[in-house]
Amino acid sequence: MDRNFYTADHEAYRETVREFLQREVVPNQDHWDREHMIDRSVFARAAKNGIYGLQIGEEYGGSGESDYRYRMIVCEEVARINALSFGLTVALQDDLVLHYLLDLTTEEQRQRWLPGFAAGEVIGALAMTEPGAGSDLRGIRTSARRDGDSWILNGQKTFISSGIMADLVVVAARTDPDGGSRGYSLFVVERDMPGFVRGRQLEKMGLPGQDTAELFFEDCRVPAANLLGTEGYGLQHLMSHLPRERLGVSATAIATARAIFEQTREYCKQRQAFGQSIADFQHTRFELAEMSTEIDIAETYVDRSVLAYNAGTLSPTDAAKGKWFVSELQKRVLDRCLQLHGGYGYMMEYPVARAYVDTRIQTIYGGTTEIMKDLIGRELIR
């Protein structure tokens, strides 16, 4: 069936994205993976070419384009070349940090931070997770206390994507121990603030080019002007931005599942066994038929979610449904695709092997599958 999702303008943008990735990312991604760090200069070139940050207003150096379908195209093209470390770093900017800065900042803060984001010269990170607080944000122990015209932060964060590279870190901290759900606030900690210490870069199973780190705040003095949003409403701010984050996971998951499926389909037609292509075996055809059907059906939900997001009607529950289902589908599809590759599927030179380890995290970050199901279940019995 025709997808009827993109316009001619979107497809013209696709060509821009494809050309940029072929020129700037494809020749470098193996080097970035070996170095465990992406050359940050590529993000300035990406921003210049409109690869991310499109929604930043023109007055801050952006284009003011909020249609999420452009973001979907980036996900699809990144998946096509299997540049998932680069893609996650872009997603971190577009689907997480940037929207906190767009939605919660004062005009003075926007003037300070958004032009750098629009130019790709400022990289952001979101610091929620702690050693003892992952899905349960109420377990956050990082604290902030007011001291004159500053806040003093103390605590530790872990599993922070772009934690080494980041110039700005949105940090969730407890500001009132007795405040319950109104006892948390968000702060923007900037590079080189006294007491802001970056720990070790963590070695992950996948996504080797995407830096992930521990962060420490040791009497870190943050100006009161860097409070993000409303004091005491940190949890509410975090929750209100989860639909965008979860939509981003769904978009990446469906794009990666389709890209690896298409590569596997071609592999099955070319690979010979017992005097014929493995695609001629009924079992292979059944596997391909099941995956193709599942991807097509899931894609319709993601497309609807994108249009709902554009219209401002994507609910947290609907975003959670897409997040868990599509990320779990991606996991199944990549596992079956790797199996169809046989021994070659276990070789890291093949895209399926790299995607297999790079995407395994997607059923975990942004809220685990189990948490997504619990949230949906609670909504169903209210």
N, C-alpha and C positions, 0 to 999 in steps of 0.2 A: 504493500500500500504506500501511496505517496505520503511523505511526512508533512509537507505543507507547513513547515515551522519557520523557515528562514525566508527572507526577502532577497531581492537582488543586491541590496546594500550590504546585507550580512555576508553574502557569498563573495562580494568584492573585498570585504574586510578579511575573509578567510584567506584570500590570496596574499594579502599583506602579512598576515600572521604566518602563513606557510613559508613565504619568502624570508621573513626575518629568522624564523627558527632554523631554516636550512643554512642560512648564512652565519648566524651568530651562535647557535646552540649545538647543532649536529657535530661540527668539527671539534667542539670543546668538551662535550659532556663526559667522555671517558677520562679526560685529564681531571676534570672537576671531581669525578668519583674517586680517582686515585688520591687526589689531594684532600679529599673530604671537605671541600669548600668550593663554592661557586665564586668565580671572579665577580665581585660586586659591580664592576664597571658595566657588565652586561645589562644590569637593571636600568641604568641611565639610558642605554640605547633602546631597551625595551619600552620604557616610558615614552621616549621620543617618537617611537613608532606606534604608540597607542596600544601596546600589548596588555597593559593593565592601567588601573587608575582612571579609566574613562569617565567615571562618575564625579570626579572632582570638578567643581565649578570653574568656569572660564576665568573668573576673577582671581583664582589661585593658580592658574596655569594649566587647568584641565580642559576637557571638552564638554563637561556637563551631560554626558550620555549615560542614562541609568538603565537602559534595556539589557537585561541579564543574558539575552541571547548572544550578545557579543562575548560575554564571559564563557558561555558554552562552547563557542567556536574555538577559543583558546584551549579549553580542556580537550576538545576533540583533536586538535592539531598537535598538542603536546603528547597526547596518548599515541597518536599515529607514529611519532618518531621515538616513543618510549623514553622521553626526557622527564621522568617523573620527579626527580629531585628538583629540577628547575621549576616544574609545574607546581610543586607544593609550596615553594618559596613565593611564587606569584600568587597562589591561592591564599597564602597567609596574609599578604598585603590586601588583596581585593576582597576576600570574603570574611576577614576577621578585623585586622587592626584598622584599616582605613575607615570602616563603617563606625567604629567607636569614635574616630576623630571627626567624621562627618556629622554624626548624630548628637554627640555629647559635649562638643567644645563650645567655648565662647568665641566671639569674633576675634578677640585678641589671640586666643590659642590657634584658631584657624590660620590667622596671618603668620603665626610663627612656624607652624608645622606643615600645612598643606602644600605650599609651593615646593618644598623639598621632596615631598612624596610625589607630586606631579612630575617633577624632573627626574625621579628615580634615584635621587641622591641621598634620600633618607629611607632607611629600611626599618620596619617596625616588627615588634614581637608582642605576643600576648602571654602574660605570666599568671596563670591561674593554678596549675597543678603543683602540688607539694608532695614530699615523700609520704605524708599521711593523709593527703586529700586529693583525690582524683575526681571521680564522678560526683562524690559528695562534697560540694563546694562549702557546705557549712562546717566542714572540718578544717578550713583554712586557719592556720595559726600565725602567719605573717601579720605583724601588728604595725599600726601607725598611730602615733600620739602627737597632738598639736603642741608646738613649741614656738610661740610668737607668730611670726609670719612664715613659719615652715612646719612641715611634718617630719617626724623622725620614724623611719621604717626599719624594722628588724624582722628577719626571717629568711627562709630558704624556698626556692622554687626549683622544680626539676622537670625534665622532658620538654624544655622550652625550645620550640622550633625557631631557628635563626637567632638563638640566644647569644652566640658569639658575634655575629655580624651586626646585630640590631643597634640602631642609633637611638631609638625610642622604644621603651618597654612599658606597655600598659599592665600595671601591677594591681592585683586584687589583695586588699589587706583588711584586717579587722580593726575598726576604729572605735568600737564600743563593745567591750566584752559582755555587757549586760543588755545589748540592744536587740538580741534575737536576729531576725532576718533584716532588721534595719541597722545592724551593727557593722556593716562592711562598706568600703568605699574603694574607688578606683583612682590610681595616680599614674601619671606619666613620668617615668624615670628616664632621664637622658644620659647619654654616654658621658662617662668621666665625672658624674656626680660623686662627691666624696661619700665613701661607704658602700658604693655599688661595686660588687666584686663578681667577676665571671669565673665560675669554676671550670671544671674539665669539660671538654667536648665529649659527649657520650658516643660510644660505639654501638651503632644499631645493627639489626639484622639486615635491613634494607635501606634504601634512600641514602646511599653513602655520601653523595655530594651535598646533601642538605644538612647544615650544621644544627645540632641539637645539644643543649647545654644545661648545666646547673647554674643557677644564679643565687647570689647571696647579698643580703642587705644588712650591713653592720653599722647601726646608727647612721643610716643613710639620710641625709638632710635633703628634703624635697620642698621646693618653694610652694607655698599655698596656692600660687597661681597655676600649679600643675595638677591640682585636684581635677579629676575628669568627671563631669556630670555633677550630681547632687550628693553631698555628704550623707552617708548612711543608706544610700540606694544602690550600692555596688552590686548586690545580688540581683536586684531587679534589672539593672543595666545589662548584666551578663545574660540573664534569661531572655531579655528582649532581643538580643542579637543572635541567639542560637538558631532561629530558622534560617538565616543567611548562611551561617557556618555549616549547618547540616545540608542545606541545598548544595553547597559547594562540594561536600563529600559525595552526594548523589551524582552530581554532574561529572566529577572525576571518575567515579566508579563505573557509570554507564559508558563513558567514553573509552575507558581502558578495556572494559569487557568486550566492547565491539571491536576495538582495534586489534586486540589479541585474537579474538575469534576469527576475524577476517584473515589475519596472517596464518592462523592454523588451518583454515579452510584451504588456502592456497598450498600450504605445506602438504596436506593430505592428498591433494590432486597430483603433486609432483613426486612424493615419496613412494618408492616401489618396494613391494614385499610379496614373495611367492609369485612373482611374475606379473603382478598387476599393481596399480596404485592402491594405497590403503583406503582411498576414498571409495573404491569399488566394493569394499566389504560392507555388508549390511549393518554391522555393529557401528562402524564409523559413521555411516549415513544417519543412523538413529541418533548418535551422539550430536552430530552437527545439527540435525533437525531440532532436537530438544533445545540446544543452546540458542540457535537462531530465533526460535519462538519465544523463549524466555527473555532474551534481550529486547526483541521488538515490543513485547508487552510492557516490560519495565520502562523502556524508553518513552512510551506514551505517558506514563505516570510522571516521569521527570519533566517531560515537555509541558504537561499541564501544571506542574509545580512551578516551573519557570514563568509561565504566563500568569499564574496566581501571584507570584512574587512581584512581577511587574505591576500588577493591579493593586498591590498592597493587601492581598487577601490570603496569603499563605500562612496558615496557622502553625503554631509550634507542633501540634499533634500531626498534622499532615506532613510537615518537614521531617518529623521523627519517623513516620512510616516509610518515607522514601529513603531516609538515611540507613536504617537497619536493613531493609529489604534489598536495596540495590547493592549495598556493600557486601552483603552475604551472597547475593547472586554473583557478583564479581569474583568472590573467593571461590565459589563452585566452578564457575566458567574457567578461571585460570588454572585450577587444579585439573580439570578435564582436558584442557588444551595442552597442558604440560604432559599429561599421560599419552595423548595422541602423538606427541613428538617422540615418544620413547626416550632412549638414552640421550638423544640430542636435547631434549627438553630440560635436562639437568645441567646443561652446559651454559655458563653465564654469557657466552657470546650470542646466544639466542635470546631474542626479546622476551619470549615467554618466561624464561628462567628469571630474568631481571625483574619483570613485572610481577612475577609470583612473590618474590620477597619484598619488593618495593611497596606493594599494595596491601600486604597482610595487615598493616596497622589500621586500615580504614574501618574495620569493624570495632575498633577500640577507641581511637581519638574522636573528638566531637561528641562523645557519649557512647558507651558500649552498646552493643546490640541488646544486652539484657536490660540496661537502663532505658533504652528506647521503648522496648516492649512494656516495661513497667509504667512508663509515662503514658503510653497509649491506653494501657489497661485501666489506669486510674481515671482517665478521661471518659472511658466507656461506661464506668459504673457510677459516675457522679450523679 
